[in-house]
Amino acid sequence: MASLSHLLAVPALGLRLVQAGPSDPAITWISTTELRDLAPYLEGGEVVLTTGLSFGEDDPGWLDFVAGLSRARAAAIGFGVGVEHPRTPRALVAAASAYRLALFEVPPPTPFIAVSKAAAGLLQADELRAARRALGVQQRLLDGARGGQGPAELLSSIAQATGRRLALRQGDGTLIAAAVGFPEDAPGSESVPLDAEGDASLLLAGGPPLGPEERAVVAAGAMVLGLELRGARREEERERRRWAALTEGLLRGEALGAAATILAPEMELPRRIRAIAVQGDPERIAAWFRAQRHGLDRLVTPGEPRGAGLAVARQLCADAPEAVDRAVESLRRFGLDCIVGRPAALAEAPLSLRSAERRLDALPGAAGVYRDPRLPIAVRAEEDAPLLEALLEGRPGEPSPNGRLCAAVLGPLARPAANADATLEDSGLDARLEPAERESLRETLRVFLAHGGRRQPAAEQLGIHRNTLRDRLARIERITGRLVDDADHRAELWLALRLEEALG
């Protein structure tokens, strides 16, 4: 940086040092004044030029004048002799000595404007040199990024060029990387955003103000780090989507061992798994899906709307207590509820998923619940009736005689595939139902039975009036020929619905 010694060394000015300071101060600007107190208008590093028009030879005000400049961190005082005073006042010299502030004389032939121009030339040359040095550092940073340097190595390069301790922080406050010596708690840190979304920022630990060169290096470093992080995020997002596609295929019962080997050659899919149904606020589910994971913890799917402002997602984990506990704990950190499905062979993942999703009604049905502080819910589907599994024959999606059983109980409410196998014309029941009406009545029956036949909770979850629920239940009774308040009939209806869901 341009310093006082550089200014004093300009031969055309003829400046003479009268009183040296403790060091060679850097110059930031030239200020000319005849005020008795200029300190409130300074920012630090200025050379103050004056002819002492407001002061006498032995004026005691010189002491206050110099004291104010010292507090304002002025670089030096330049006194113009031959205008008001034939020589530099003794009181000014004594005050400069007392406060250890540099003082020099400007001889009569030299106008103050010449000193200002000379200083401006020094500052301009210094800025040019700083820009060239910064450009060299920027080029090294770009070369390092292209050469595969990670955030930690780039931070180290920026720290070496600026002399500051640096760190890279995510939007949630988590440190991505930090240079050696960066304090864990740095309240005076300066933050430089790396993107418009505020997802990451560059932290500079407190210290002296940065010069133009250091500022240019920090700006270039922030640009390179921002590009590096955006590229890394895009690759992470592609990787997440690949794992999500694998997870969705496994949950459909597809044999995707080869695909898993391509994604992670060192990883082996477990033989027995558990499917986990996740429910919560869409934003929290999105944040959970974007969280960094390793190994089998990457077997998750993105959220999809469930209605009423809620979203659902799914996860596969090994049928091991530590794997299930780790998955549940991760969901709790994001404030999400979950249903852990029953254990199953990997090829029968759909069965485990259905056992979890059938219990989603046990979770809160209002989005507002997830926005307030609460203890997340984790339900395990272990208690699902083994009778259901005993009635199932074959793999999910394969033909089963139990389809006729479902159609015989549900009648026109049965799914079309089951209806095709049943002789509804011989049952005397009304078989004329539009698909939308069938699904509406099936959902009404399922929710009503899930609430143990209690009408008010069922109506609230369905979002309908009790009278509307009453009318729908009456329609269901006419269609199925079964009474919803009869214990035997209710058990048959519930078992038929569950069998259909399990059969797929």
C-alpha positions as CSV (number, residue, x, y, z in Angstrom):
1,M,0.0,0.0,0.0
2,A,1.0,3.6,-0.5
3,S,2.7,4.9,2.7
4,L,4.0,8.2,4.1
5,S,7.6,7.3,3.2
6,H,6.5,6.9,-0.5
7,L,5.0,10.4,-0.4
8,L,8.0,12.0,1.3
9,A,10.3,10.4,-1.3
10,V,8.7,12.3,-4.2
11,P,11.5,14.6,-5.1
12,A,9.5,17.3,-6.8
13,L,7.6,18.1,-3.6
14,G,10.5,18.8,-1.3
15,L,8.8,17.6,1.8
16,R,10.7,17.5,5.0
17,L,9.9,15.1,7.9
18,V,9.8,17.0,11.2
19,Q,8.4,14.4,13.6
20,A,8.3,10.6,12.8
21,G,5.5,8.4,14.1
22,P,5.9,4.9,15.5
23,S,5.7,3.3,12.1
24,D,5.4,4.1,8.4
25,P,1.6,4.7,8.2
26,A,-0.4,3.7,5.1
27,I,-2.1,6.6,3.3
28,T,-5.8,6.4,2.3
29,W,-6.5,10.1,1.3
30,I,-5.3,13.7,1.5
31,S,-7.4,16.2,3.4
32,T,-6.8,20.0,3.5
33,T,-8.3,22.0,6.5
34,E,-8.1,25.1,8.5
35,L,-10.6,23.9,11.0
36,R,-9.6,23.6,14.7
37,D,-11.2,20.1,14.9
38,L,-11.3,17.9,11.7
39,A,-11.4,14.6,13.6
40,P,-15.2,13.9,13.3
41,Y,-14.9,14.0,9.5
42,L,-12.0,11.5,9.1
43,E,-12.1,7.7,8.6
44,G,-8.5,6.8,9.2
45,G,-5.3,6.9,7.2
46,E,-5.7,10.5,6.0
47,V,-2.8,13.0,5.6
48,V,-4.1,16.3,6.9
49,L,-2.6,19.4,5.3
50,T,-3.0,22.8,7.1
51,T,-1.3,26.2,7.2
52,G,-2.4,26.8,10.8
53,L,-4.6,29.8,9.9
54,S,-6.8,29.3,13.0
55,F,-3.9,28.9,15.4
56,G,-1.2,31.2,16.9
57,E,2.5,30.2,17.3
58,D,2.1,28.9,20.9
59,D,-1.6,28.3,20.7
60,P,-2.5,25.6,23.3
61,G,-5.3,24.5,20.9
62,W,-2.6,22.7,18.9
63,L,-2.6,20.0,21.5
64,D,-6.4,19.4,21.1
65,F,-6.0,19.5,17.3
66,V,-3.3,16.8,17.3
67,A,-5.1,14.7,19.9
68,G,-8.3,14.6,17.8
69,L,-6.3,13.5,14.7
70,S,-4.6,10.8,16.7
71,R,-8.0,9.5,17.9
72,A,-9.2,9.5,14.3
73,R,-6.2,7.4,13.3
74,A,-4.9,10.1,10.8
75,A,-1.7,9.0,9.0
76,A,0.3,12.3,9.4
77,I,0.1,16.1,9.5
78,G,1.5,18.2,6.6
79,F,2.2,21.8,7.7
80,G,2.5,24.4,4.9
81,V,5.1,27.0,6.0
82,G,5.3,30.6,4.7
83,V,1.6,31.3,4.5
84,E,0.5,32.1,8.1
85,H,3.6,30.9,9.9
86,P,7.2,31.3,8.7
87,R,8.1,27.9,10.3
88,T,6.4,25.0,11.9
89,P,5.0,26.2,15.3
90,R,6.8,24.7,18.3
91,A,3.5,23.9,20.0
92,L,2.5,21.8,17.0
93,V,5.8,19.9,17.0
94,A,5.5,19.3,20.8
95,A,1.9,18.0,20.4
96,A,2.9,15.7,17.5
97,S,5.8,14.4,19.6
98,A,3.4,13.8,22.6
99,Y,0.9,11.8,20.5
100,R,3.6,10.2,18.3
101,L,1.9,11.4,15.1
102,A,4.0,12.0,12.0
103,L,4.5,15.6,11.0
104,F,6.2,17.0,7.9
105,E,6.7,20.4,6.3
106,V,5.5,21.5,2.9
107,P,7.8,24.2,1.6
108,P,6.5,27.5,0.1
109,P,7.1,26.6,-3.5
110,T,4.9,23.4,-3.2
111,P,1.1,23.9,-3.3
112,F,-1.1,21.6,-1.4
113,I,-2.7,20.5,-4.7
114,A,0.6,19.1,-5.8
115,V,0.8,17.0,-2.6
116,S,-2.7,15.8,-3.3
117,K,-2.0,14.8,-6.9
118,A,1.2,13.0,-5.9
119,A,-0.7,11.0,-3.2
120,A,-3.5,10.2,-5.7
121,G,-0.8,8.9,-8.2
122,L,0.7,6.7,-5.4
123,L,-2.8,5.3,-4.5
124,Q,-3.6,4.7,-8.1
125,A,-0.3,2.9,-8.7
126,D,-0.9,0.9,-5.6
127,E,-4.4,-0.1,-6.6
128,L,-3.0,-1.2,-10.0
129,R,-0.4,-3.4,-8.4
130,A,-3.0,-4.8,-6.0
131,A,-5.3,-5.5,-8.9
132,R,-2.5,-7.4,-10.7
133,R,-1.6,-9.4,-7.7
134,A,-5.3,-10.1,-7.0
135,L,-5.7,-11.2,-10.6
136,G,-2.8,-13.6,-10.2
137,V,-4.5,-15.1,-7.0
138,Q,-7.8,-15.3,-8.8
139,Q,-6.2,-17.2,-11.6
140,R,-4.6,-19.6,-9.1
141,L,-8.0,-20.1,-7.5
142,L,-9.7,-20.8,-10.8
143,D,-6.9,-23.2,-11.8
144,G,-7.3,-24.9,-8.4
145,A,-11.0,-25.3,-8.8
146,R,-10.6,-26.8,-12.3
147,G,-7.9,-29.1,-10.9
148,G,-10.3,-30.6,-8.5
149,Q,-9.5,-28.7,-5.3
150,G,-12.2,-28.9,-2.7
151,P,-13.6,-26.1,-0.6
152,A,-11.1,-26.6,2.2
153,E,-8.1,-26.3,-0.2
154,L,-9.6,-23.2,-1.8
155,L,-10.2,-21.7,1.6
156,S,-6.6,-22.3,2.5
157,S,-5.5,-20.4,-0.7
158,I,-7.7,-17.4,0.1
159,A,-6.4,-17.4,3.7
160,Q,-2.8,-17.3,2.6
161,A,-3.5,-14.5,0.2
162,T,-5.4,-12.3,2.7
163,G,-3.9,-13.3,6.0
164,R,-7.3,-13.8,7.4
165,R,-8.9,-16.9,9.0
166,L,-11.8,-18.2,6.9
167,A,-14.7,-20.6,7.0
168,L,-17.5,-21.8,4.7
169,R,-20.9,-22.0,6.3
170,Q,-24.2,-23.4,5.2
171,G,-27.5,-21.4,5.5
172,D,-28.5,-23.4,8.6
173,G,-25.2,-22.4,10.3
174,T,-23.3,-25.7,9.8
175,L,-19.6,-25.2,8.8
176,I,-18.8,-26.9,5.5
177,A,-15.1,-26.3,5.8
178,A,-12.7,-24.0,7.8
179,A,-9.1,-22.9,7.4
180,V,-6.7,-23.7,10.1
181,G,-7.1,-21.5,13.2
182,F,-10.6,-20.4,12.4
183,P,-12.3,-19.8,15.9
184,E,-15.4,-21.9,16.5
185,D,-17.1,-18.9,18.0
186,A,-16.2,-15.8,16.0
187,P,-18.8,-13.1,16.9
188,G,-16.9,-10.4,14.9
189,S,-16.9,-12.5,11.7
190,E,-17.7,-10.8,8.4
191,S,-20.1,-12.8,6.2
192,V,-19.9,-12.8,2.4
193,P,-22.9,-14.5,0.7
194,L,-22.0,-17.0,-2.0
195,D,-25.4,-17.1,-3.7
196,A,-28.7,-15.2,-3.9
197,E,-30.6,-17.8,-1.9
198,G,-28.3,-17.5,1.2
199,D,-27.6,-21.2,1.2
200,A,-23.9,-20.6,1.9
201,S,-21.6,-17.8,2.9
202,L,-17.9,-17.1,3.4
203,L,-16.9,-16.1,6.9
204,L,-13.9,-13.9,7.7
205,A,-12.8,-13.9,11.3
206,G,-12.5,-10.5,12.9
207,G,-9.3,-8.5,12.2
208,P,-8.0,-5.3,10.7
209,P,-9.8,-3.9,7.6
210,L,-9.0,-5.5,4.3
211,G,-7.1,-3.5,1.7
212,P,-8.1,-3.3,-2.0
213,E,-6.0,-6.3,-2.9
214,E,-7.4,-8.5,-0.1
215,R,-11.0,-7.4,-1.0
216,A,-10.4,-8.4,-4.6
217,V,-9.1,-11.8,-3.5
218,V,-12.1,-12.4,-1.2
219,A,-14.5,-11.4,-4.1
220,A,-12.7,-13.8,-6.5
221,G,-12.6,-16.5,-3.8
222,A,-16.4,-16.1,-3.1
223,M,-17.1,-16.4,-6.8
224,V,-15.0,-19.6,-7.2
225,L,-16.5,-21.1,-4.0
226,G,-20.0,-20.2,-5.1
227,L,-19.4,-21.9,-8.5
228,E,-17.9,-24.9,-6.8
229,L,-20.8,-25.3,-4.4
230,R,-23.4,-24.9,-7.0
231,G,-21.7,-27.6,-9.1
232,A,-21.5,-29.8,-6.1
233,R,-25.2,-29.2,-5.3
234,R,-26.3,-30.1,-8.8
235,E,-24.3,-33.4,-8.6
236,E,-25.7,-34.1,-5.2
237,E,-29.2,-33.5,-6.5
238,R,-28.6,-35.9,-9.4
239,E,-27.2,-38.5,-7.0
240,R,-30.3,-38.1,-4.7
241,R,-32.6,-38.6,-7.6
242,R,-30.8,-41.7,-8.7
243,W,-31.1,-43.2,-5.2
244,A,-34.8,-42.1,-5.0
245,A,-35.5,-43.9,-8.3
246,L,-33.8,-47.0,-7.0
247,T,-35.8,-46.8,-3.7
248,E,-39.1,-46.4,-5.6
249,G,-38.3,-49.5,-7.7
250,L,-37.5,-51.6,-4.7
251,L,-40.7,-50.5,-3.0
252,R,-42.5,-51.8,-6.1
253,G,-40.9,-55.2,-5.6
254,E,-38.5,-54.9,-8.6
255,A,-35.2,-56.8,-8.6
256,L,-32.7,-53.9,-8.8
257,G,-29.6,-55.4,-7.2
258,A,-27.5,-54.6,-10.3
259,A,-28.6,-51.0,-10.3
260,A,-27.6,-50.6,-6.7
261,T,-24.2,-52.1,-7.5
262,I,-23.7,-49.4,-10.2
263,L,-24.6,-46.6,-7.7
264,A,-22.4,-48.0,-4.9
265,P,-20.2,-51.0,-5.8
266,E,-19.1,-51.4,-2.2
267,M,-22.7,-51.5,-0.9
268,E,-24.8,-54.7,-0.6
269,L,-28.6,-54.5,-0.3
270,P,-30.0,-56.1,2.9
271,R,-31.9,-59.4,2.5
272,R,-34.6,-58.2,4.9
273,I,-35.9,-54.7,5.1
274,R,-38.5,-52.4,6.6
275,A,-40.3,-49.7,4.7
276,I,-41.0,-46.4,6.6
277,A,-43.9,-44.1,5.7
278,V,-43.0,-40.5,6.5
279,Q,-45.5,-37.6,7.0
280,G,-45.1,-34.0,7.8
281,D,-44.9,-30.4,6.6
282,P,-43.8,-30.3,2.9
283,E,-40.9,-28.0,3.6
284,R,-39.5,-30.1,6.4
285,I,-39.8,-33.3,4.2
286,A,-37.9,-31.5,1.4
287,A,-35.2,-30.5,3.9
288,W,-35.0,-34.1,5.2
289,F,-34.7,-35.4,1.6
290,R,-31.9,-33.0,0.8
291,A,-29.9,-33.9,4.0
292,Q,-26.6,-35.6,3.3
293,R,-26.6,-39.3,3.8
294,H,-24.3,-42.3,3.3
295,G,-24.8,-46.0,2.6
296,L,-28.2,-47.5,2.9
297,D,-29.5,-44.3,4.5
298,R,-29.7,-42.9,0.9
299,L,-32.7,-45.2,0.2
300,V,-35.3,-42.4,0.5
301,T,-37.9,-40.8,-1.8
302,P,-38.9,-37.1,-2.2
303,G,-42.1,-35.9,-0.7
304,E,-45.4,-35.9,-2.5
305,P,-48.7,-34.1,-1.5
306,R,-51.1,-36.0,0.7
307,G,-53.7,-33.3,1.0
308,A,-54.6,-30.9,3.8
309,G,-51.2,-29.2,3.4
310,L,-49.3,-32.4,4.3
311,A,-46.8,-34.4,2.4
312,V,-45.6,-38.0,2.5
313,A,-42.3,-39.7,1.7
314,R,-40.8,-43.2,2.1
315,Q,-37.6,-44.8,3.3
316,L,-36.1,-48.3,3.1
317,C,-33.8,-49.5,5.9
318,A,-32.3,-52.8,6.9
319,D,-34.4,-54.9,9.4
320,A,-31.9,-54.2,12.2
321,P,-32.7,-52.2,15.4
322,E,-29.8,-49.8,14.9
323,A,-30.8,-49.0,11.3
324,V,-34.4,-48.4,12.3
325,D,-33.4,-46.3,15.3
326,R,-31.1,-44.2,13.1
327,A,-33.8,-43.6,10.6
328,V,-36.4,-42.6,13.2
329,E,-33.9,-40.3,15.0
330,S,-33.2,-38.5,11.7
331,L,-36.9,-38.0,11.1
332,R,-37.3,-36.6,14.6
333,R,-34.6,-34.0,14.0
334,F,-36.7,-32.7,11.2
335,G,-40.0,-32.8,13.1
336,L,-41.5,-35.5,11.0
337,D,-43.8,-38.4,12.0
338,C,-43.4,-41.9,10.7
339,I,-44.9,-45.4,10.5
340,V,-42.3,-48.2,10.5
341,G,-43.6,-51.1,8.4
342,R,-43.3,-54.8,9.4
343,P,-40.1,-56.7,8.4
344,A,-40.1,-58.4,5.0
345,A,-37.8,-59.9,2.5
346,L,-36.3,-57.3,0.1
347,A,-38.4,-58.7,-2.8
348,E,-41.5,-58.2,-0.7
349,A,-40.9,-54.6,0.1
350,P,-44.4,-53.6,-1.1
351,L,-45.9,-55.7,1.7
352,S,-43.8,-53.8,4.3
353,L,-44.7,-50.5,2.7
354,R,-48.4,-51.3,2.7
355,S,-48.3,-52.3,6.4
356,A,-46.8,-48.8,7.1
357,E,-49.1,-46.8,4.9
358,R,-52.2,-48.4,6.2
359,R,-51.4,-46.9,9.5
360,L,-50.9,-43.3,8.3
361,D,-54.3,-42.4,9.7
362,A,-52.8,-42.8,13.2
363,L,-50.8,-39.6,12.5
364,P,-52.2,-36.1,12.8
365,G,-54.2,-35.1,9.9
366,A,-53.8,-31.3,10.1
367,A,-50.8,-29.4,8.7
368,G,-50.8,-26.9,11.5
369,V,-49.8,-29.5,14.0
370,Y,-46.4,-29.8,12.3
371,R,-45.6,-26.0,12.5
372,D,-45.8,-25.9,16.3
373,P,-43.1,-27.3,18.7
374,R,-44.0,-30.9,19.4
375,L,-42.6,-34.4,19.9
376,P,-42.7,-36.3,16.6
377,I,-44.6,-39.6,16.5
378,A,-43.0,-42.9,15.5
379,V,-45.5,-45.8,15.2
380,R,-44.5,-49.4,14.5
381,A,-46.8,-51.7,12.5
382,E,-45.7,-54.8,14.4
383,E,-49.1,-55.3,15.8
384,D,-50.8,-55.8,12.4
385,A,-52.9,-58.9,12.4
386,P,-51.0,-62.0,11.1
387,L,-54.4,-63.3,9.9
388,L,-54.0,-60.9,7.0
389,E,-50.8,-62.5,5.9
390,A,-52.2,-65.9,6.3
391,L,-55.0,-65.1,3.9
392,L,-52.6,-63.7,1.3
393,E,-51.5,-66.1,-1.4
394,G,-48.6,-65.5,-3.7
395,R,-46.6,-62.4,-4.3
396,P,-48.2,-58.9,-4.5
397,G,-49.8,-58.3,-7.9
398,E,-50.3,-62.0,-8.6
399,P,-53.8,-63.5,-9.0
400,S,-55.4,-64.7,-5.7
401,P,-58.7,-66.4,-5.0
402,N,-59.1,-63.9,-2.1
403,G,-60.1,-61.3,-4.8
404,R,-63.4,-63.0,-5.1
405,L,-63.8,-62.9,-1.3
406,C,-63.3,-59.1,-1.3
407,A,-65.7,-58.6,-4.2
408,A,-68.3,-60.8,-2.4
409,V,-68.1,-58.6,0.7
410,L,-67.7,-55.1,-0.9
411,G,-69.8,-55.7,-3.9
412,P,-69.7,-52.7,-6.3
413,L,-67.3,-51.0,-3.8
414,A,-64.6,-53.6,-4.7
415,R,-61.9,-52.6,-7.1
416,P,-62.6,-53.2,-10.8
417,A,-60.2,-56.2,-11.0
418,A,-62.1,-57.9,-8.1
419,N,-65.5,-57.0,-9.6
420,A,-64.5,-58.7,-12.8
421,D,-64.1,-62.0,-10.9
422,A,-67.4,-61.8,-9.0
423,T,-70.9,-62.4,-10.1
424,L,-72.4,-59.1,-8.9
425,E,-75.4,-59.5,-11.1
426,D,-76.5,-62.5,-9.1
427,S,-76.1,-60.7,-5.8
428,G,-79.1,-58.4,-6.2
429,L,-76.9,-55.4,-5.4
430,D,-76.7,-52.1,-7.3
431,A,-73.6,-52.4,-9.5
432,R,-73.8,-49.0,-11.2
433,L,-71.1,-46.9,-9.7
434,E,-68.9,-44.3,-11.3
435,P,-65.1,-44.7,-10.4
436,A,-65.1,-41.3,-8.6
437,E,-68.1,-42.3,-6.5
438,R,-66.6,-45.7,-5.7
439,E,-63.3,-44.2,-4.5
440,S,-65.2,-41.6,-2.4
441,L,-67.3,-44.3,-0.7
442,R,-64.4,-46.6,-0.2
443,E,-62.4,-43.8,1.5
444,T,-65.4,-42.9,3.7
445,L,-65.8,-46.6,4.8
446,R,-62.0,-47.0,5.4
447,V,-61.8,-43.8,7.6
448,F,-65.1,-44.7,9.4
449,L,-63.8,-48.1,10.3
450,A,-60.3,-46.9,11.2
451,H,-61.9,-44.6,13.8
452,G,-63.7,-47.6,15.3
453,G,-67.1,-46.5,14.0
454,R,-67.0,-43.1,15.7
455,R,-68.7,-40.7,13.4
456,Q,-67.5,-37.3,14.5
457,P,-63.7,-38.0,14.2
458,A,-64.4,-39.7,10.8
459,A,-66.3,-36.7,9.5
460,E,-63.6,-34.3,10.7
461,Q,-60.8,-36.3,8.9
462,L,-62.9,-36.5,5.7
463,G,-63.7,-32.8,6.0
464,I,-67.5,-33.4,5.6
465,H,-70.5,-32.7,7.8
466,R,-71.9,-35.5,10.0
467,N,-75.1,-35.5,7.9
468,T,-73.1,-36.1,4.8
469,L,-71.2,-38.9,6.5
470,R,-74.6,-40.4,7.6
471,D,-75.9,-40.3,4.0
472,R,-72.7,-41.9,2.6
473,L,-72.8,-44.7,5.2
474,A,-76.5,-45.4,4.3
475,R,-75.4,-45.6,0.7
476,I,-72.6,-48.1,1.6
477,E,-75.1,-50.3,3.5
478,R,-77.4,-50.4,0.5
479,I,-74.6,-51.2,-1.9
480,T,-72.9,-53.9,0.2
481,G,-75.9,-55.3,2.0
482,R,-74.0,-55.0,5.3
483,L,-74.7,-52.8,8.3
484,V,-71.8,-50.6,9.4
485,D,-72.9,-50.7,13.1
486,D,-73.1,-54.5,13.2
487,A,-69.9,-56.0,14.6
488,D,-69.7,-59.0,12.3
489,H,-70.5,-56.9,9.2
490,R,-68.0,-54.3,10.2
491,A,-65.2,-56.9,10.7
492,E,-66.0,-58.4,7.2
493,L,-65.9,-54.9,5.6
494,W,-62.6,-54.0,7.3
495,L,-61.0,-57.4,6.4
496,A,-62.1,-57.1,2.8
497,L,-60.6,-53.6,2.5
498,R,-57.3,-54.6,4.1
499,L,-57.1,-57.7,1.9
500,E,-57.6,-55.6,-1.3
501,E,-54.9,-53.2,-0.2
502,A,-52.5,-56.0,0.6
503,L,-53.2,-57.8,-2.7
504,G,-52.3,-54.6,-4.6
